[in-house]
Amino acid sequence: MLSQMASKTVPEDGFTNGALITELEAVAKDAALLHGILMRTKESPNSPEVASYFPFTLFPSPVPKVCFDQAVAVQTHFNRLVDKVSQDSRFLQEALASTIKVDDFIARLFDIYTHVLQEGCSQPVAVGLNRSDYMLDQGPDGNAALKQIEINTIAVGCGGVSSRLPALHRHILRVAGRAEEQKMIQDNNPVAGIAKALAMAWKLYDRERAVVMFLVADSDLNIYDHRCVENELWNRGIPVIRRRFVDVCKTGSLDQDKRLFIDGQEVAIVYFRSGFMPQNYTEQGWGARLMVERSLALKCPDIATHLAGTKKVQQELARPGVLEKFFPDDPEAVALIRATFTGLHTLDMGEEGDKSVAMALANPDQYVLKPQREGGGNNVYGADIRRALSGAAGGAERTAYILMDRVRPRPFCNYLLRGGCPSDPARA
């Protein structure tokens, strides 16, 4: 990412110079492999013998420095907000009351949350690794405004591979003859921060032989992103194991102190790299999630923090006066957070939700319909919003969604490099 540029990184003629692009494409793909910007392939998802480069843009994306600095300045406040929300059971219950009636996945998560509350939380410390995703909305004056799309609180990905991207993009720009621009690329090393947080949590648990357990899916093309964090922990002398929900169900147990054991190994931290989609769970998987949440192990995240990252909670936080409730003595934090919000509208039953439905049906291109799902590819746009809401307009099914104002960034030209796909220029 270029943090000091408000426009393109390469002259327009650079995008039409076919020979230069072909040369840079070959250099970039080899450099990605050399730098370990890797993923497994769809054809061999579980084979460590086969890998390709992780999809990336040929050139870094230009970001106005004021927006970059704004994102950095607000992140600690967002982390504090997520933590405060996760500890406010009444707010979570009220915010998700309508959603859990129609969304079985969120309802199952909420059942586990309720179980832990009623039983009493065994481990008051949780590890928060949050990623706030933004787009730059181009206003009528042509200026870009930083707008939050979502905040991710579970299985946050790309901390490993993104740590390696600055060096890659600097190299590409040097080869392209853009030595001055490459100096503007900011250092970015989230994997070090992720490992530091997990290491601090491991020390808090204070059992030298206890392990950090990565809770993973049956297969994950992004395994090398996991390995970046895993290797950082091993370098600190912290043992790591990888297990699936089914493994926890088969070989996991709690002792009388609710210490979690897997295959006889005590678990200090459960680091979720799965569990954010319904398809991650079988009935056994739900039992494993409950076992983990009841345990003394530190969770990254715990069930409350997972729920705090739902779209419905995001929408409720945008209501007037809600941020002030969480930051009664910190108007600066309120202002910084609220400045990143775009329009967020409830679809709950009642007059307010009816108004939101009417707005969406009248101007569907102005909005995005968002379900309570992570992992990408779930949002509804344009004419599909009309189809989705026309049948659900008068029914409770609509409460499974929120409505967000559509963010419209200023387009710029780049090339997306993805294994097996042509690198035609795209308006990014």
NUKOLSE-944661 format. One record per atom (N, C-alpha, C): x, y, z. Coordinates in steps of 0.001 Angstrom, whole numbers, padded with zeros to 6 digits, always signed. Layout:
XYZ;...
***
This chain:
+000844-001194+000000;+000000+000000+000000;+000878+001242+000000;+000582+002176-000865;+001238+003474-000868;+000415+004424-000024;+000970+004908+001076;+000172+005706+002000;+000233+007196+001708;+001121+007626+000825;+001290+009059+000632;+000833+009528-000745;+000230+008640-001513;-000166+009013-002864;-001672+009054-002983;-002185+010075-003603;-003632+010217-003763;-004093+009839-005159;-003162+009464-006022;-003546+009106-007385;-002809+007852-007806;-002592+007683-009093;-002019+006449-009604;-000544+006335-009233;-000040+005078-009194;+001357+004830-008871;+002217+004738-010112;+001610+004424-011256;+002338+004250-012507;+001631+005079-013570;+002358+005792-014421;+001694+006574-015466;+000766+005710-016301;-000300+006333-016838;-001285+005576-017602;-000646+004809-018751;+000414+005390-019372;+001021+004676-020486;+001696+003397-020027;+002008+003315-018723;+002577+002078-018201;+001605+000924-018256;+000316+001221-018175;-000695+000171-018205;-000976-000301-019631;-000583+000482-020616;-000809+000088-022007;+000462-000426-022666;+001558-000420-021939;+002828-000931-022455;+002857-002437-022242;+002403-003164-023256;+002257-004609-023113;+003548-005316-022777;+004654-004892-023382;+005933-005547-023121;+006360-005360-021667;+006170-004137-021144;+006531-003877-019750;+005671-004699-018797;+004370-004747-019056;+003471-005490-018177;+003812-006974-018192;+004106-007514-019369;+004468-008931-019467;+005732-009222-018667;+006713-008327-018773;+007954-008507-018017;+007694-008419-016514;+006933-007404-016112;+006662-007220-014687;+005836-008369-014123;+004925-008899-014920;+004102-010016-014458;+004973-011222-014125;+005921-011541-014999;+006813-012674-014744;+007683-012424-013518;+008213-011209-013421;+009032-010853-012258;+008214-010958-010975;+006983-010450-011017;+006138-010411-009819;+005770-011809-009341;+005419-012685-010265;+005030-014042-009866;+006207-014786-009247;+007382-014671-009861;+008562-015315-009283;+008903-014714-007926;+008789-013383-007831;+009100-012724-006562;+008126-013141-005467;+006852-013330-005825;+005869-013782-004837;+006247-015145-004285;+006685-016038-005157;+007111-017361-004697;+008373-017255-003848;+009307-016409-004258;+010539-016224-003493;+010266-015655-002103;+009274-014774-001999;+008957-014141-000719;+008005-014978+000133;+007541-016101-000374;+006642-016950+000416;+005217-016447+000468;+004782-015740-000572;+003392-015272-000653;+002608-016378-001362;+002213-017378-000594;+001784-018659-001143;+000397-019068-000685;-000197-019961-001452;-001417-020645-001052;-001426-022014-001732;-002200-022919-001180;-002372-024207-001837;-003369-024062-002984;-003437-025070-003820;-004276-024992-005008;-005603-025706-004789;-006620-025284-005539;-007925-025934-005452;-007847-027386-005892;-006930-027680-006805;-006794-029043-007297;-006172-029965-006254;-005289-029429-005407;-004612-030239-004380;-004631-029489-003050;-005818-029284-002469;-005930-028405-001293;-005224-028926-000047;-004995-030227+000042;-004370-030790+001240;-002947-031274+000999;-002392-030936-000144;-001053-031413-000478;+000002-030349-000209;+000993-030654+000642;+002100-029717+000836;+003097-029749-000317;+002850-030610-001297;+003749-030728-002442;+003444-029698-003532;+002244-029108-003486;+001809-028222-004566;+001377-026879-003980;+001927-025799-004507;+001543-024460-004052;+001590-023498-005230;+000862-022403-005101;+000898-021327-006079;+001043-020018-005319;+001136-018919-006051;+001219-017630-005379;-000175-017186-004942;-000225-016472-003831;-001467-015899-003321;-001878-014751-004252;-003167-014607-004578;-003579-013517-005476;-003139-012145-004950;-002615-011326-005844;-002177-009991-005438;-002223-009061-006647;-002195-007759-006370;-002170-006776-007451;-000733-006534-007887;-000568-006311-009181;+000774-006090-009703;+001407-004852-009081;+000608-003808-008921;+001101-002570-008326;+000411-002328-006987;+001058-001617-006072;+000398-001286-004804;-000752-000318-005027;-001725-000369-004150;-002904+000494-004270;-002625+001860-003658;-002968+002938-004356;-002743+004273-003798;-003785+004613-002738;-003324+005118-001619;-004205+005525-000524;-003784+006919-000067;-004685+007885-000055;-004323+009211+000452;-003780+009121+001878;-002716+009836+002139;-002064+009747+003443;-003013+010087+004581;-003905+011048+004366;-004827+011432+005436;-005737+010265+005807;-006156+009474+004818;-007009+008310+005095;-006215+007201+005776;-004990+007002+005321;-004122+006003+005946;-003905+006332+007421;-003556+007574+007687;-003315+007988+009073;-004586+007878+009914;-005726+008170+009300;-007007+008050+010009;-007265+006603+010420;-007001+005655+009518;-007217+004240+009826;-006316+003780+010962;-005076+004244+010954;-004149+003888+012031;-004617+004479+013358;-005046+005737+013327;-005432+006431+014559;-006660+005825+015214;-007596+005304+014426;-008866+004831+014984;-008811+003372+015423;-007783+002623+015018;-007822+001176+015237;-007856+000800+016717;-007058+001459+017537;-007078+001136+018966;-008454+001389+019561;-009129+002428+019120;-010478+002713+019616;-011461+001621+019186;-011312+001113+017962;-012169+000001+017538;-011896-001246+018378;-010638-001496+018686;-010311-002643+019535;-010950-002501+020914;-010896-001303+021454;-011534-001054+022751;-013041-001240+022656;-013623-000776+021553;-015069-000901+021378;-015490-002368+021327;-014786-003173+020555;-015107-004602+020477;-015013-005238+021857;-013994-004891+022608;-013828-005447+023950;-014985-005035+024860;-015371-003770+024796;-016482-003297+025628;-017792-003983+025244;-018042-004119+023949;-019267-004779+023491;-019295-006228+023954;-018162-006915+023862;-018114-008330+024239;-018418-008544+025715;-018212-007523+026522;-018455-007645+027960;-019832-007118+028379;-020622-006678+027422;-021945-006123+027725;-023013-007115+027263;-023380-008030+028132;-024312-009096+027752;-025688-008543+027393;-026128-007505+028083;-027446-006939+027775;-027459-006363+026366;-026405-005639+026011;-026352-005059+024668;-026361-006149+023604;-025555-007194+023787;-025520-008280+022805;-026877-008961+022689;-027523-009182+023813;-028834-009835+023792;-029861-008985+023055;-029865-007684+023334;-030827-006798+022679;-030498-006618+021193;-029215-006491+020876;-028819-006261+019489;-029149-007451+018599;-029009-008660+019132;-029169-009867+018323;-030518-010549+018512;-031412-009932+019274;-032699-010572+019597;-033487-010947+018351;-033547-010053+017380;-034319-010356+016170;-033576-011331+015267;-032264-011215+015219;-031467-012047+014317;-031534-013519+014687;-031443-013826+015979;-031391-015234+016382;-032722-015951+016169;-033779-015197+015906;-035068-015832+015625;-035125-016408+014210;-034297-015888+013312;-034387-016295+011907;-033079-016850+011348;-031986-016679+012066;-030675-017128+011581;-030165-018233+012493;-030229-019467+012017;-029884-020615+012855;-028422-020591+013280;-027535-020123+012405;-026112-020098+012740;-025840-019157+013908;-026339-017932+013823;-026142-016979+014913;-026851-017470+016172;-027996-018117+016006;-028719-018654+017165;-027905-019726+017875;-027227-020598+017113;-026410-021644+017734;-025226-021033+018485;-024604-020030+017885;-023527-019329+018585;-024043-018673+019861;-025217-018061+019756;-025778-017367+020913;-026173-018352+022009;-026604-019543+021647;-026910-020569+022646;-025665-020919+023457;-024526-021035+022775;-023272-021319+023481;-022913-020154+024394;-023076-018944+023892;-022814-017749+024700;-023678-017748+025953;-024956-018049+025805;-025875-018088+026948;-025482-019179+027931;-025093-020338+027419;-024661-021446+028278;-023477-021021+029145;-022488-020378+028518;-021297-019943+029256;-021663-018890+030296;-022551-017970+029941;-022981-016950+030904;-023655-017577+032114;-024541-018515+031857;-025298-019132+032949;-024413-020010+033826;-023479-020700+033206;-022577-021575+033958;-021528-020779+034717;-021171-019631+034173;-020098-018826+034746;-018846-018968+033912;-018291-017862+033496;-017129-017874+032608;-015901-018406+033337;-015269-019435+032789;-014090-020030+033418;-012844-019191+033201;-012776-018495+032072;-011579-017736+031719;-011974-016300+031362;-011692-015347+032256;-012101-013961+032001;-011240-013235+030971;-010100-013815+030603;-009198-013171+029647;-009425-013758+028260;-009574-012898+027278;-009699-013328+025885;-008658-012592+025051;-008324-013164+023915;-007369-012549+022993;-008146-011973+021816;-007973-010691+021563;-008648-010060+020440;-007680-009749+019315;-007912-010331+018158;-007165-010005+016941;-008188-009562+015902;-008350-008263+015763;-009421-007710+014938;-008853-007066+013676;-009566-007226+012582;-009188-006556+011331;-010357-005719+010846;-010128-004428+010753;-011158-003513+010268;-010942-003279+008779;-011965-003588+007979;-011869-003461+006525;-012534-002165+006062;-011856-001442+005183;-012339-000144+004722;-012353-000065+003196;-013155+000856+002701;-013076+001319+001321;-013069+002845+001348;-012591+003432+000260;-012515+004889+000166;-013683+005389-000666;-014616+006060-000017;-015821+006554-000679;-015534+007919-001303;-015787+008039-002597;-015557+009309-003275;-016783+010196-003146;-016627+011312-002457;-017732+012226-002244;-017973+013126-003438;-019037+013946-003376;-019354+014876-004475;-018216+015836-004785;-017392+016135-003766;-016277+017058-003981;-015052+016367-004565;-015144+015050-004774;-014027+014304-005345;-013037+013790-004334;-013186+014198-003076;-012273+013736-002039;-012670+012352-001534;-011678+011601-001100;-011918+010251-000595;-012180+010291+000902;-013159+009498+001345;-013481+009384+002769;-013354+007924+003183;-012671+007682+004291;-012475+006329+004807;-013780+005819+005407;-014301+004699+004887;-015552+004136+005380;-015366+002655+005708;-015794+002304+006911;-015645+000916+007350;-016682+000027+006667;-016227-001077+006117;-017119-002069+005529;-017544-003075+006586;-016595-003542+007367;-016898-004469+008451;-015692-004558+009367;-015899-005142+010535;-014793-005479+011416;-014853-006973+011668;-013723-007625+011461;-013623-009074+011607;-013004-009403+012952;-013647-010297+013690;-013168-010621+015035;-012793-012085+015199;-013001-012924+014171;-012655-014340+014269;-011944-014785+012998;-010917-015625+013191;-010180-016216+012063;-009701-015152+011086;-009203-014053+011611;-008763-012949+010758;-007569-013407+009923;-007703-013316+008614;-006690-013859+007728;-005779-012819+007120;-004723-013308+006491;-003771-012548+005673;-002762-011745+006480;-002716-011921+007792;-001677-011257+008566;-000293-011753+008210;-000209-013021+007821;+001083-013596+007460;+001542-013176+006082;+000711-013449+005070;+001148-013147+003699;+001263-011643+003461;+000401-010848+004108;+000468-009401+003885;+001741-008801+004466;+002347-009474+005440;+003609-008992+005994;+004727-009033+004955;+004543-009854+003930;+005579-010033+002918;+005347-009195+001658;+004182-008549+001582;+003839-007799+000376;+004635-006506+000177;+004962-005746+001231;+005707-004510+000976;+007006-004738+000213;+007762-005761+000600;+009023-006043-000094;+008771-006424-001549;+007699-007170-001793;+007349-007563-003160;+007032-006342-004019;+006175-005465-003515;+005781-004298-004310;+006943-003314-004490;+007807-003204-003494;+008986-002352-003673;+009844-002883-004825;+010012-004197-004863;+010825-004802-005918;+010203-004556-007292;+008887-004738-007399;+008209-004534-008687;+008377-003091-009161;+008217-002139-008258;+008342-000731-008645;+009779-000390-009040;+010756-000998-008376;+012148-000764-008782;+012384-001275-010206;+011885-002483-010484;+012048-003046-011827;+011319-002187-012860;+010183-001604-012455;+009400-000754-013356;+010002+000636-013526;+011107+000908-012838;+011735+002211-012943;+011076+003282-012109;+010351+002871-011063;+009642+003825-010199;+010284+003825-008812;+011579+004145-008764;+012337+004059-007516;+011804+004995-006442;+011337+006176-006831;+010839+007118-005831;+009551+006614-005196;+008642+006068-006008;+007377+005559-005471;+007597+004401-004505;+008594+003548-004789;+008789+002388-003917;+009209+002802-002510;+009788+003992-002386;+010172+004478-001059;+008954+004859-000218;+007816+005058-000865;+006615+005508-000163;+005792+004358+000403;+006147+003130+000067;+005412+001979+000585;+005742+001788+002060;+004714+001706+002871;+004887+001602+004311;+005256+000173+004720;+006079+000053+005746;+006323-001257+006342;+005022-001778+006934;+004853-003072+006889;+003623-003689+007397;+003970-005091+007870;+003891-005321+009175;+004290-006620+009714;+003288-007110+010749;+002033-007332+010340;+001030-007766+011316;+001325-009109+011947;+002050-009987+011255;+002298-011313+011825;+003081-011212+013130;+003959-010228+013226;+004720-010049+014464;+003800-009638+015608;+002837-008762+015318;+001890-008347+016349;+000962-009467+016761;+000526-010277+015790;-000339-011418+016105;+000395-012388+017019;+001629-012718+016652;+002412-013649+017469;+002698-013071+018851;+002951-011773+018922;+003210-011138+020217;+002000-011249+021128;+000804-011016+020578;-000418-011110+021383;-000637-012530+021886;-000466-013511+021007;-000651-014903+021420;+000407-015315+022438;+001629-014819+022271;+002694-015140+023227;+002403-014542+024600;+001883-013324+024631;+001512-012713+025910;+000416-013518+026597;-000550-013985+025814;-001631-014795+026378;-001096-016118+026911;-000166-016714+026183;+000440-017981+026623;+001167-017797+027956;+001862-016678+028102;+002551-016402+029364;+001554-016180+030498;+000429-015543+030201;-000598-015346+031227;-001160-016675+031714;-001276-017639+030809;-001781-018957+031206;-000792-019641+032150;+000492-019417+031930;+001550-019789+032879;+001651-021294+033121;+001605-022064+032054;+001882-023505+032132;+002859-023818+031001;+004107-024058+031368;+005196-024113+030401;+004986-025152+029303;+004341-026261+029633;+004178-027332+028653;+002859-027232+027880;+002038-026250+028216;+000758-026089+027521;+000990-025567+026101;+000091-025932+025199;+000266-025622+023782;-000729-024557+023318;-000401-023945+022199;-001356-023123+021459;-001977-024019+020390;-003301-024131+020398;-003986-024969+019417;-004623-024099+018344;-004187-024271+017100;-004856-023657+015963;-006052-024536+015627;-007250-023993+015730;-008463-024739+015396;-008770-024465+013926;-008634-025498+013091;-008602-025292+011645;-009686-026104+010942;-009912-025776+009679;-010865-026507+008845;-010206-027769+008298;-011014-028630+007683;-010479-029856+007097;-009433-029548+006037;-009656-028503+005274;-008660-028038+004308;-008750-026521+004236;-007617-025887+003974;-007578-024426+003903;-006487-024033+002920;-006888-023430+001818;-005909-023003+000818;-004934-021984+001391;-005335-021311+002449;-004542-020234+003047;-003656-020736+004186;-003259-021989+004150;-002518-022584+005261;-001178-021890+005506;-000551-021356+004468;+000752-020725+004669;+000630-019440+005474;-000522-018813+005410;-000786-017668+006275;-000781-018114+007735;-001365-019292+008003;-001332-019861+009357;+000118-020130+009765;+000860-020747+008837;+002222-021181+009158;+003118-020001+009526;+002861-018836+008941;+003655-017656+009304;+003533-017365+010794;+002299-017401+011305;+002072-017160+012732;+002637-018311+013553;+002388-019524+013092;+002861-020712+013799;+004379-020682+013973;+005101-020352+012903;+006556-020323+012983;+007050-019244+013932;+006365-018103+013957;+006735-017044+014900;+006619-017532+016342;+005586-018321+016618;+005408-018841+017977;+006477-019871+018312;+006764-020769+017381;+007827-021749+017624;+009158-021046+017873;+009416-019951+017149;+010660-019203+017347;+010756-018609+018746;+009605-018428+019381;+009575-017925+020756;+009558-019063+021773;+009677-020288+021303;+009679-021440+022197;+008301-021872+022650;+007264-021478+021909;+005885-021804+022284;+005383-022929+021388;+005010-024079+021964;+004575-025214+021145;+003196-024990+020536;+003031-025456+019304;+001794-025268+018549;+001309-026612+018020;-000002-026835+018091;-000622-027980+017436;-001758-027476+016553;-002114-028262+015556;-003231-027941+014666;-004269-029041+014801;-005512-028659+015081;-006579-029646+015234;-007867-029108+014606;-008726-030040+014191;-010039-029708+013642;-011099-029862+014733;-012292-029373+014464;-013385-029537+015418;-013621-031010+015724;-013548-031863+014700;-013789-033290+014922;-012723-033883+015830;-011492-033391+015758;-010429-033878+016633;-010694-033489+018080;-011171-032257+018270;-011503-031801+019624;-012604-032664+020202;-013579-032984+019373;-014694-033814+019834;-014225-035213+020214;-013311-035786+019436;-012886-037167+019645;-011879-037313+020780;-010940-036379+020877;-009835-036564+021830;-009759-035471+022880;-010711-034532+022880;-010686-033442+023844;-011425-033772+025122;-010988-033148+026212;-011659-033342+027501;-011337-032172+028416;-012188-031986+029419;-011959-030998+030466;-011718-031726+031774;-010720-031272+032540;-010526-031872+033863;-011414-031152+034874;-011244-031461+036150;-012128-030893+037170;-011970-029388+037305;-010830-028859+036855;-010609-027410+036876;-010958-026754+035541;-011542-027543+034645;-011921-027107+033292;-010718-026780+032409;-009570-027357+032741;-008439-027253+031831;-008711-028142+030622;-008396-027629+029453;-008673-028332+028206;-007471-029179+027804;-007739-030443+027508;-006699-031358+027045;-007109-031943+025693;-006152-031988+024770;-006339-032605+023459;-005226-033630+023278;-005609-034882+023072;-004606-035957+022954;-003655-035948+024147;-004165-035605+025309;-003349-035588+026513;-002519-034339+026697;-002548-033405+025736;-001778-032169+025839;-002660-031045+026369;-002165-030339+027372;-002927-029217+027903;-002877-028048+026923;-004022-027405+026736;-004140-026308+025769;-004228-024983+026518;-003293-024090+026237;-003304-022764+026851;-004190-021797+026076;-004123-021869+024745;-004852-020940+023877;-005483-021714+022730;-006731-021401+022452;-007392-021904+021247;-007478-020739+020266;-006739-020852+019175;-006682-019805+018157;-007536-020247+016974;-008694-019617+016827;-009641-020008+015785;-009166-019539+014412;-008926-020489+013508;-008746-020188+012097;-009867-020821+011280;-010904-021225+011969;-012114-021778+011378;-013248-021456+012343;-014468-021847+011971;-015598-021646+012867;-016417-020406+012604;-016163-019728+011490;-016882-018483+011202;-017999-018663+010183;-018161-019891+009654;-019218-020174+008684;-020009-021397+009130;-021293-021478+008790;-022097-022640+009184;-021499-023956+008720;-020911-023967+007524;-020374-025211+006987;-019133-025693+007727;-018592-024871+008628;-017475-025322+009458;-017905-026289+010549;-019230-026417+010770;-019730-027168+011921;-020580-028361+011507;-020327-029489+012156;-021274-030593+012241;-021859-030549+013648;-022745-031469+013973;-023241-031524+015352;-022092-031773+016320;-021139-032622+015902;-019952-032835+016731;-019163-031538+016878;-019101-030774+015791;-018379-029514+015834;-018981-028528+016814;-020308-028483+016874;-020956-027602+017843;-020632-028039+019264;-020574-029340+019495;-020191-029829+020815;-018763-029456+021162;-017879-029503+020155;-016487-029120+020380;-016373-027635+020699;-017149-026810+020000;-017105-025363+020273;-017557-025083+021702;-018601-025763+022154;-019070-025576+023525;-018003-026006+024521;-017343-027132+024271;-016281-027590+025167;-015176-026547+025285;-014767-026005+024150;-013716-024988+024149;-014149-023762+024939;-015370-023290+024702;-015839-022072+025364;-015991-022259+026870;-016295-023461+027311;-016438-023735+028747;-015087-023882+029437;-014033-024031+028675;-012734-024396+029237;-011990-023199+029814;-010905-023534+030521;-010028-022523+031104;-009064-021947+030072;-008948-022582+028918;-008050-022079+027876;-008470-020677+027444;-007489-019848+027103;-007800-018542+026534;-008248-018736+025092;-009286-018023+024720;-009818-018146+023370;-009460-016916+022527;-009180-017162+021264;-008900-016077+020323;-009742-016295+019074;-010997-015783+019075;-011632-015009+020140;-012519-015905+020984;-013038-015352+022090;-014083-016067+022813;-015417-015821+022113;-016437-016544+022550;-017730-016510+021860;-018352-015114+021887;-018126-014369+022966;-018690-013016+023052;-018055-012087+022021;-016740-012202+021849;-016054-011373+020859;-016454-011769+019444;-016671-013059+019227;-017179-013525+017935;-018503-012833+017614;-019422-012837+018557;-020731-012210+018343;-020621-010695+018181;-019650-010097+018853;-019465-008645+018748;-019079-008220+017337;-018596-009157+016525;-018202-008833+015164;-019270-009073+014118;-020492-009392+014538;-021556-009649+013565;-022024-008354+012906;-022614-008494+011725;-023099-007326+010989;-024203-006602+011759;-025048-007371+012443;-026145-006748+013182;-025612-005874+014305;-024596-006325+014995;-023985-005497+016038;-023374-004247+015413;-022718-004397+014261;-022161-003239+013559;-023239-002197+013285;-024395-002661+012830;-025490-001734+012524;-026021-001065+013788;-026148-001820+014866;-026665-001249+016110;-025698-000224+016696;-024405-000442+016516;-023420+000508+017029;-023494+001855+016312;-024047+001857+015105;-024150+003105+014343;-025347+003953+014748;-026211+003444+015610;-027363+004230+016060;-026892+005431+016888;-027613+006547+016812;-027254+007723+017615;-027204+007388+019103;-026145+007817+019749;-026023+007661+021192;-025413+006362+021666;-025267+005374+020789;-024756+004074+021240;-023261+004142+021542;-022484+004758+020675;-021051+004875+020951;-020800+005651+022238;-021613+006666+022489;-021464+007447+023725;-021694+006581+024956;-022530+005583+024833;-022766+004662+025945;-021494+003896+026298;-020731+003523+025279;-019510+002756+025524;-018305+003643+025830;-018348+004891+025397;-017253+005833+025657;-017814+007110+026276;-018374+007031+027491;-019035+008207+028073;-018094+009370+028351;-016809+009074+028521;-015855+010129+028863;-014795+010324+027787;-015076+009855+026586;-014064+009935+025527;-014709+010363+024205;-015096+011634+024108;-015739+012110+022873;-014826+012022+021659;-013513+012069+021872;-012590+011963+020737;-012690+010578+020097;-012743+009529+020937;-012884+008171+020404;-014195+008024+019648;-015271+008578+020207;-016580+008522+019548;-016509+009177+018173;-015903+010347+018111;-015831+011080+016845;-014989+010336+015811;-013868+009776+016247;-012991+009061+015319;-013670+007818+014759;-014363+007074+015621;-015058+005870+015161;-016207+006233+014233;-017036+007191+014670;-018237+007532+013896;-017885+008087+012516;-016752+008744+012406;-016350+009304+011112;-016143+008228+010053;-015901+006991+010483;-015684+005901+009523;-016979+005192+009140;-018078+005486+009817;-019342+004801+009530;-019958+005333+008238;-020490+004429+007451;-021391+004805+006370;-022810+004557+006863;-023804+004787+006016;-025177+004569+006460;-025449+003099+006726;-025972+002796+007903;-026325+001428+008296;-027765+001437+008780;-028590+000543+008226;-030032+000609+008447;-030573-000739+008914;-031429-000697+009917;-032044-001915+010436;-033124-002427+009490;-033294-003734+009485;-034405-004368+008775;-035314-005102+009758;-035230-004723+011032;-036109-005310+012045;-037565-005011+011710;-038448-005844+012231;-039872-005638+012010;-040318-004349+012692;-041141-003581+012013;-041616-002324+012564;-041426-001195+011581;-041806-000006+012000;-041808+001153+011111;-040419+001477+010579;-039414+001404+011458;-038061+001747+011024;-037557+000760+009974;-037782-000529+010211;-037377-001531+009236;-038146-001425+007940;-039444-001114+008027;-040257-000925+006819;-039703+000217+005964;-039275+001273+006627;-038704+002414+005910;-037427+002002+005182;-036594+001191+005840;-035357+000721+005204;-035658-000124+003977;-036654-001002+004093;-037043-001840+002957;-037514-000972+001797;-038326+000028+002091;-038838+000912+001042;-037695+001645+000337;-036706+002107+001105;-035556+002787+000502;-034816+001853-000443;-034592+000611+000013;-033837-000348-000789;-034580-000735-002059;-035893-000911-001960;-036681-001281-003134;-036745-000143-004147;-036756+001094-003651;-036849+002248-004544;-035529+002526-005259;-034411+002316-004563;-033091+002623-005135;-032088+001525-004785;-032247+000331-005319;-031393-000788-004904;-029915-000576-005201;-029581+000213-006218;-028176+000435-006538;-027459+001294-005499;-028213+001907-004602;-027607+002757-003578;-027241+001993-002306;-027545+000691-002272;-027392-000055-001024;-026751-001418-001265;-026331-002026-000159;-025846-003410-000136;-026619-004139+000952;-027126-005308+000635;-027843-006148+001595;-026857-007166+002147;-026675-007156+003479;-025601-007954+004071;-026156-008946+005090;-025913-010250+004898;-026316-011247+005888;-025262-011377+006981;-025565-012165+007999;-024645-012356+009125;-023637-013458+008785;-022842-013237+007758;-021896-014247+007305;-020529-013626+007044;-019492-014462+007205;-018127-014054+006921;-017586-014939+005801;-016425-014547+005287;-015765-015375+004298;-015916-014899+002869;-016724-013857+002636;-016852-013282+001306;-017912-013946+000450;-018425-013173-000510;-019359-013702-001490;-020790-013831-001028;-021156-013181+000069;-022495-013349+000629;-023416-012154+000413;-022867-011003+000048;-023671-009790-000043;-024575-009797-001277;-025615-008973-001221;-026601-008882-002299;-026590-007446-002830;-026597-007316-004175;-026465-006005-004804;-027545-005788-005864;-027788-004507-006175;-028590-004124-007321;-029962-004764-007368;-030321-005249-008561;-031648-005837-008766;-031884-007046-007878;-030813-007716-007478;-030971-008874-006591;-031520-008459-005225;-031271-007214-004819;-031842-006722-003563;-033360-006703-003662;-033876-006234-004799;-035335-006217-004988;-035901-007631-004885;-035231-008580-005538;-035729-009953-005502;-035685-010517-004092;-034611-010198-003354;-034467-010730-001999;-035485-010130-001045;-035738-008825-001187;-036614-008147-000234;-038086-008167-000629;-038370-008330-001904;-039776-008311-002323;-040560-009422-001652;-039964-010597-001591;-040657-011703-000939;-040591-011639+000562;-039527-010992+001086;-039332-010972+002536;-039747-009658+003172;-040264-008714+002357;-040530-007366+002863;-041439-007363+004080;-042432-008228+004070;-043364-008222+005188;-043108-009318+006190;-042028-010094+005985;-041765-011227+006860;-040508-011055+007683;-040407-011863+008724;-039286-011751+009648;-037966-012198+009028;-038019-012880+007858;-036771-013344+007245;-035816-012192+006957;-036378-011011+006727;-035531-009866+006391;-034605-009495+007544;-034948-009871+008765;-034135-009484+009918;-032826-010260+009987;-032640-011221+009080;-031350-011908+008987;-030299-011020+008323;-030731-009876+007769;-029846-008979+007031;-029771-007611+007711;-028759-006839+007294;-028758-005398+007521;-028628-004730+006160;-028947-003450+006107;-028827-002679+004873;-027745-001624+005067;-026809-001568+004129;-025713-000606+004202;-025713+000271+002955;-025433+001562+003154;-025228+002439+002002;-024052+001916+001175;-024203+001937-000121;-023139+001441-000984;-021996+002449-001053;-020798+001975-000818;-019605+002813-000897;-019105+002789-002338;-018779+003956-002862;-018354+004052-004264;-016963+004686-004336;-015949+003850-004384;-014582+004381-004454;-014261+004942-005833;-013264+005788-005876;-012741+006261-007153;-011958+005111-007795;-012284+004728-009024;-011573+003603-009645;-010164+003998-010077;-009274+003025-010072;-007938+003214-010619;-007522+001908-011283;-006605+002007-012210;-006226+000835-012995;-005142+000034-012286;-005252-001290-012369;-004242-002178-011811;-004383-003525-012498;-003522-004445-012151;-003593-005807-012667;-003689-006762-011492;-004684-007629-011514;-004820-008654-010487;-004191-009936-010999;-003209-010439-010257;-002529-011680-010620;-003104-012813-009784;-003671-013777-010463;-004306-014916-009805;-003943-016173-010594;-003496-017191-009902;-003048-018404-010561;-004074-018972-011520;-003640-019251-012766;-004525-019847-013748;-005437-018881-014457;-005325-017574-014151;-006207-016571-014767;-005365-015561-015540;-005877-015034-016657;-005143-014000-017395;-005093-012711-016592;-004024-011959-016764;-003838-010728-015985;-004292-009510-016770;-005515-009536-017271;-006049-008378-017975;-006205-007217-017005;-006020-005975-017480;-006176-004835-016570;-007606-004719-016082;-007747-004329-014830;-009074-004175-014234;-009144-002839-013535;-010339-002275-013534;-010549-001057-012751;-010754-001477-011315;-009768-001231-010491;-009793-001717-009114;-010605-000784-008238;
***
